[in-house]
Amino acid sequence: MINKLKKHVRWMSALLVASLLFGCGNGKQKESDGLIRVDVSKSYPKKELILQDLFDIEYVPLETTDEFITTGNVRAVGEKIIVTKNNGRLDGDIFLFDRTTGKGILHFDHLGQGGEDYTNILEILLDEKQGEIFVNNHYSRKVVVYDLEGNFKRSWKHNSDTFYDQIGCFDEDYLICHDSGWEKSANESPEKRDYFMFISKQDGKTTSIPLLYDRKISQLVWSSEGKAMNYPRNKELFPYLGDWLLMETSSDTIFRIGKGLDLKPFIVRTPSVQEGREFLLYPGIYSNRYQFMQKVKMEYDFQTREGFPRTDIAYDKIENKVYEAVVYNGDFLEKMPMKLGVNIFILNIFNNEGVSFTETLYAPDLVEALNDGKLRGPLKEIASRLDEEDNPVILIAKYKK
């Protein structure tokens, strides 16, 4: 299976990239090919959108008990289960809540140095059908698998010289992963190789996903002394309904891959990143009408610790136009923009074909907004039952049918 997978993906990647180059030889691209095109050097007209027009919104207040106290960092959403952890990679608590009622189901903590433990939590994946939870423990460079009772099942090591910074469930047998592969110094050139891969859920064996490009473009920005670095922290591996978007920083094309293993071009940027990386274009959230993206300017001030200016962009599939977009939650009377482009520290993005993303709404903020008369709709009713010390309320954005 692994060899067939590798052969198929490599052949498809080469064929599609070659066809792109052939079709764009005169500098023009067909308007009927279904590709989204973004000129990152341009400024686009602004457009305001309301969250409830884009998604069906569900609010789940998490039960608060002595055992179930969580900051509500949602790591997975299934049909019946919500999985959360506390903020901070060195916190070992994992919580399972009922998706419908918000009641606590299970709490376990296997933080430790043993073979069945994890030393930190970077990501948690839920395979509800197989009854398994995957913990990406990148400090110890391994993935640990537990059942839904928190019992250890198996583990495997990361590949040598790789860093599994983003990982997701691809199908019943495989995970899909992005390897950040950072260069270790300002003088080191980033390595040209494959940075996406499939991982067997059973034994951790990997198969690379080849994406063709000229020279490797780093997403790291180094200080003038070469002693410090930073990077945008956007996702290169991004959910799209049941498929995945693959953003290679060195490529002008963001690809889409699904369970049929067809690797298809999806978004094309101009000017070419090979001509200069003033901006990087990252994929964002998908709705029934809009594909969101985020344009990031690759500059950072290490003295002020400010930088990476961001612009949220939305492609309107009906109008066939690109906008600079701002989205507001209609259940708040005061306009507070949401970043669907995407801010990974606020929104948690998923790929179970029903849920697009979640946002954690903290009880003290909701109680204050309620007292100030700034809430309406179902969120106002939920906030009226909250205490400031309660667990958060989870906003679940579901694709409209």
For each residue, the residues with C-beta under 8 A, 3 or more apart:
1: 4 5 173
2: 5 6 198 200 205 207
3: 6 7
4: 1 7 8
5: 1 2 8 9 174 198 207 261
6: 2 3 9 10 207 208
7: 3 4 10 11
8: 4 5 11 12 261
9: 5 6 12 13 207 209 210 257 261 263
10: 6 7 13 14 210
11: 7 8 14 15
12: 8 9 15 16 261 262 263
13: 9 10 16 17 209 210 211 212 255 263
14: 10 11 17 18 210 212
15: 11 12 18 19
16: 12 13 19 20 255 263 264 265
17: 13 14 20 21 211 212 253 265
18: 14 15 21 22
19: 15 16 22 23
20: 16 17 23 24 253 265 268
21: 17 18 24 25
22: 18 19 25
23: 19 20 29 30 33
24: 20 21 27 28 29
25: 21 22
26:
27: 24
28: 24
29: 23 24 33 35 37 268
30: 23 33
31:
32:
33: 23 29 30
34:
35: 29 265 266 267 268
36: 266 267 268 291 315 322
37: 29 267 268 269 270 322
38: 267 268 269 270 281 293 295 313 315 322
39: 42 269 270 271
40: 269 270 271 278 279 281 295
41: 270 271 278 279
42: 39
43: 324
44: 313 322 323 324
45: 323 324
46: 323 324 325 326
47: 314 316 323 324 325 326
48: 325 326 327 328
49: 53 54 290 314 325 326 327 328
50: 53 54 327 328 329 330
51: 54 55 57 327 328 329 330 338 397
52: 55 57 329 330 331
53: 49 50 330
54: 49 50 51 287 288 289 290 327 397 400
55: 51 52 287 356 397 398 399 400
56: 397 398 399 400 401
57: 51 52 331 395 396 397 398
58: 395 396 398
59: 361 378 379 382 393 394 395 396
60: 82 97 99 100 102 393 394 396
61: 102 382 385 386 390 391 392 393 394
62: 68 70 72 82 84 97 102 104 391 392 393 394
63: 68 97 101 102 103 104 391
64: 68 69 387 389 390 391
65: 68 69 104
66: 69
67: 104 107
68: 62 63 64 65 95 97 104 107 391
69: 64 65 66 391
70: 62 73 84 85 86 93 95 391 392
71: 84 86 87 360 392
72: 62 84 360 362 391 392 394
73: 70 84 85 86 87 348 360
74: 77 82 83 84 348 358 360 394
75: 83 84 85 123 124 125 126 348
76: 81 82 83 124 125 126 133 350
77: 74 81 82 83 99 126 350 352 355 358 396
78: 81 82 83 99 126 128 352
79: 99 128 352 354
80: 98 99 100 128
81: 76 77 78 96 97 98 99 105 126 128 148
82: 60 62 74 76 77 78 96 97 98 99 102 394
83: 74 75 76 77 78 94 95 96 97 124 126 133
84: 62 70 71 72 73 74 75 94 95 97 394
85: 70 73 75 91 93 94 95 121 124
86: 70 71 73 91 93
87: 71 73 91
88: 91
89: 120 121 122 139
90: 111 120
91: 85 86 87 88 111 121
92: 109 110 111 112 118 121
93: 70 85 86 107 108 109
94: 83 84 85 107 108 109 121 124 133 135 150
95: 68 70 83 84 85 104 106 107
96: 81 82 83 104 105 106 107 148
97: 60 62 63 68 81 82 83 84 102 103 104 105
98: 80 81 82 101 102 103 104 105
99: 60 77 78 79 80 81 82
100: 60 80
101: 63 98
102: 60 61 62 63 82 97 98 394
103: 63 97 98
104: 62 63 65 67 68 95 96 97 98 107
105: 81 96 97 98
106: 95 96 148 149 150
107: 67 68 93 94 95 96 104
108: 93 94 146 150
109: 92 93 94
110: 92 116 117 118 144 146 150 152
111: 90 91 92 117 118 119 120
112: 92 117 118 119
113: 117 119
114: 117
115: 155
116: 110 144 152 155
117: 110 111 112 113 114 144
118: 92 110 111 112 121 135 137 140 142 144
119: 111 112 113 137 139 140
120: 89 90 111 137 138 139 140
121: 85 89 91 92 94 118 124 135 136 137
122: 89 136 137 138 164 165
123: 75 135 136 166 167
124: 75 76 83 85 94 121 133 134 135 136
125: 75 76 133 134 136 167 168 169 175
126: 75 76 77 78 81 83 132 133 134 169
127: 130 131 132 133 134 169 172 201
128: 78 79 80 81 131
129: 172
130: 127 172 201
131: 127 128 147 148
132: 126 127 145 146 147 148 153 201
133: 76 83 94 124 125 126 127 145 146 147 148 150
134: 124 125 126 127 143 144 145 167 169 175 201
135: 94 118 121 123 124 143 144 145 146
136: 121 122 123 124 125 143 164 167
137: 118 119 120 121 122 140 141 142 143 144
138: 120 122 141 158 163 164 165
139: 89 119 120
140: 118 119 120 137
141: 137 138 157 158
142: 118 137 155 156 157 158
143: 134 135 136 137 155 156 158 164 167 199 204
144: 110 116 117 118 134 135 137 152 155
145: 132 133 134 135 152 153 154 155 201
146: 108 110 132 133 135 149 150 151 152 153
147: 131 132 133 150 151 153
148: 81 96 106 131 132 133
149: 106 146
150: 94 106 108 110 133 146 147
151: 146 147
152: 110 116 144 145 146 155
153: 132 145 146 147
154: 145 202
155: 115 116 142 143 144 145 152
156: 142 143 203 204
157: 141 142 204
158: 138 141 142 143 162 163 164 204
159: 162 179 197 206
160:
161: 181
162: 158 159 179 181
163: 138 158 179 180 181 182
164: 122 136 138 143 158 167 177 178 179
165: 122 138 178 179 180
166: 123 177 178 180 235 236 237
167: 123 125 134 136 143 164 175 176 177 178 199 237
168: 125 175 176 177 237 239 244 351
169: 125 126 127 134 175 176 351
170: 174 175 176 198 244 259
171: 174 259
172: 127 129 130 201
173: 1 200 201 202
174: 5 170 171 198 199 200 201
175: 125 134 167 168 169 170 198 199 200 201
176: 167 168 169 170 196 197 198 199 209 237 244 257
177: 164 166 167 168 196 197 198 199 206 237
178: 164 165 166 167 195 196 235 236 237 246
179: 159 162 163 164 165 195 196 197
180: 163 165 166 195
181: 161 162 163 190 191 193 195
182: 163 190 220 229
183: 188 189 190 191 218 220
184: 188
185: 188 226
186: 222 223 226 229
187: 226
188: 183 184 185
189: 183 216
190: 181 182 183 216 217 218
191: 181 183 216
192: 213 215 216 250
193: 181 216
194: 197 208 209 210 211
195: 178 179 180 181 211 236 248
196: 176 177 178 179 208 209 211 237 246 248
197: 159 176 177 179 194 206 207 208 209
198: 2 5 170 174 175 176 177 206 207 209
199: 143 167 174 175 176 177 204 205 206
200: 2 173 174 175 203 204 205 206
201: 127 130 132 134 145 172 173 174 175
202: 154 173
203: 156 200
204: 143 156 157 158 199 200
205: 2 199 200
206: 159 177 197 198 199 200
207: 2 5 6 9 197 198
208: 6 194 196 197
209: 9 13 176 194 196 197 198 246 257 263
210: 9 10 13 14 194
211: 13 17 194 195 196 246 248 251 255
212: 13 14 17 251
213: 192 216 217 248 250 251 274
214: 250 274
215: 192 250 274
216: 189 190 191 192 193 213 249 250
217: 190 213 249 250 273 274 277
218: 183 190 249
219: 231 232 249 280 298
220: 182 183 229 230 231
221: 229 230 231 298 299 300 307
222: 186 226 228 229
223: 186 226 227 228 229 302
224:
225: 228
226: 185 186 187 222 223
227: 223
228: 222 223 225 302
229: 182 186 220 221 222 223
230: 220 221 300 302 307 308
231: 219 220 221
232: 219 280 282 296 298 308 310
233: 344 345
234: 280 282 294 296 342 344
235: 166 178 238 247 282 283 342 344 349
236: 166 178 195 246 247 248 249 282
237: 166 167 168 176 177 178 196 244 245 246 247
238: 235 244 245 247 282 283 284 349
239: 168 243 244 245 349 350 351 356
240: 243 244 245 256 266 283 286 351
241: 286 351 353 399
242: 258 259 351 353
243: 239 240 256 257 258 259
244: 168 170 176 237 238 239 240 256 257 258 351
245: 237 238 239 240 254 255 256 266 267 283
246: 178 196 209 211 236 237 254 255 256 257 263
247: 235 236 237 238 251 254 281 282 283
248: 195 196 211 213 236 251 255
249: 216 217 218 219 236 273 277 280
250: 192 213 214 215 216 217 273 274
251: 211 212 213 247 248 254 255 273
252: 268 269 270 272 273 274
253: 17 20 265 266 267 268 269
254: 245 246 247 251 265 266 267 268 269 281 283
255: 13 16 211 245 246 248 251 263 264 265 266
256: 240 243 244 245 246 263 264 265 266
257: 9 176 209 243 244 246 261 262 263 264
258: 242 243 244 261 262
259: 170 171 242 243
260:
261: 5 8 9 12 257 258
262: 12 257 258
263: 9 12 13 16 209 246 255 256 257
264: 16 255 256 257
265: 16 17 20 35 253 254 255 256 268
266: 35 36 240 245 253 254 255 256
267: 35 36 37 38 245 253 254 281 283 291 293
268: 20 29 35 36 37 38 252 253 254 265
269: 37 38 39 40 252 253 254 272 273 281
270: 37 38 39 40 41 252
271: 39 40 41 275 276
272: 252 269 275
273: 217 249 250 251 252 269 276 277 280
274: 213 214 215 217 250 252
275: 271 272
276: 271 273
277: 217 249 273 280 298
278: 40 41 297 298
279: 40 41 295 296 297 298
280: 219 232 234 249 273 277 295 296 298
281: 38 40 247 254 267 269 293 294 295 296 313
282: 232 234 235 236 238 247 293 294 296 341 342
283: 235 238 240 245 247 254 267 291 293
284: 238 291 292 293 294 312 313 340 341 342
285: 292 340 341 342 347 349 356 357
286: 240 241 290 291 292 356
287: 54 55 290 291 292 356 399 400
288: 54 399 400
289: 54 316 317 318
290: 49 54 286 287 314 315 316 317 325
291: 36 267 283 284 286 287 314 315 317
292: 284 285 286 287 312 313 314 325 340 341 342
293: 38 267 281 282 283 284 312 313 314 315 341
294: 234 281 282 284 310 311 312 313 339 341 342
295: 38 40 279 280 281 310 311 313
296: 232 234 279 280 281 282 308 309 310
297: 278 279 307 308 309 310
298: 219 221 232 277 278 279 280 308
299: 221 307 308 309
300: 221 230 306 307 308
301: 304 305 306 307
302: 223 228 230 305
303:
304: 301
305: 301 302
306: 300 301
307: 221 230 297 299 300 301
308: 230 232 296 297 298 299 300
309: 296 297 299
310: 232 294 295 296 297 339 341
311: 294 295 324 341
312: 284 292 293 294 324 325 326 327 339 340 341
313: 38 44 281 284 292 293 294 295 322 323 324 325 341
314: 47 49 290 291 292 293 322 323 324 325 340
315: 36 38 290 291 293 321 322 323
316: 47 289 290 319 320 321 322 323
317: 289 290 291 320
318: 289
319: 316
320: 316 317
321: 315 316
322: 36 37 38 44 313 314 315 316
323: 44 45 46 47 313 314 315 316
324: 43 44 45 46 47 311 312 313 314
325: 46 47 48 49 290 292 312 313 314 340 341
326: 46 47 48 49 312 337
327: 48 49 50 51 54 312 337 338 340
328: 48 49 50 51 332 335 336 337 338
329: 50 51 52 332 336 338 395
330: 50 51 52 53 377
331: 52 57 375 376 377 378 379 380
332: 328 329 335 336 369 374 375 376 379
333: 373 374 375 376
334: 369 374
335: 328 332
336: 328 329 332
337: 326 327 328
338: 51 327 328 329 346 347 359
339: 294 310 312 342 343 346 347
340: 284 285 292 312 314 325 327 347 357
341: 282 284 285 292 293 294 310 311 312 313 325
342: 234 235 282 284 285 292 294 339 347 349 357
343: 339 346 347
344: 233 234 235 347 349
345: 233
346: 338 339 343 359 360
347: 285 338 339 340 342 343 344 357 358 359
348: 73 74 75 357 358 359 360
349: 235 238 239 285 342 344 356 357
350: 76 77 239 355 356 357 358
351: 168 169 239 240 241 242 244
352: 77 78 79 355
353: 241 242 399
354: 79 398 399
355: 77 350 352 358 396 397 398 399
356: 55 239 285 286 287 349 350 397 398 399
357: 285 340 342 347 348 349 350 397
358: 74 77 347 348 350 355 394 395 396 397
359: 338 346 347 348 394 395 397
360: 71 72 73 74 346 348 392 393 394 395
361: 59 365 366 379 392 393 394 395
362: 72 365 366 392
363: 366 367 386 387 388 389 390 391 392 393
364: 367 368 388
365: 361 362 368 369
366: 361 362 363 369 370 375 379 382 383 386 393
367: 363 364 370 371 383 386 387 388
368: 364 365 371 372
369: 332 334 365 366 372 374 375 383
370: 366 367 373 374 375 380 383 384 386
371: 367 368
372: 368 369
373: 333 370
374: 332 333 334 369 370
375: 331 332 333 366 369 370 379 380 383
376: 331 332 333 379 380
377: 330 331 380 381
378: 59 331 381 382
379: 59 331 332 361 366 375 376 382 383 393
380: 331 370 375 376 377 383 384
381: 377 378 384 385
382: 59 61 366 378 379 385 386 393
383: 366 367 369 370 375 379 380 386 393
384: 370 380 381
385: 61 381 382
386: 61 363 366 367 370 382 383 390 393
387: 64 363 367 390
388: 363 364 367
389: 64 363
390: 61 64 363 386 387
391: 61 62 63 64 68 69 70 72 363
392: 61 62 70 71 72 360 361 362 363
393: 59 60 61 62 360 361 363 366 379 382 383 386
394: 59 60 61 62 72 74 82 84 102 358 359 360 361
395: 57 58 59 329 358 359 360 361
396: 57 58 59 60 77 355 358
397: 51 54 55 56 57 355 356 357 358 359
398: 55 56 57 58 354 355 356
399: 55 56 241 287 288 353 354 355 356
400: 54 55 56 287 288
401: 56
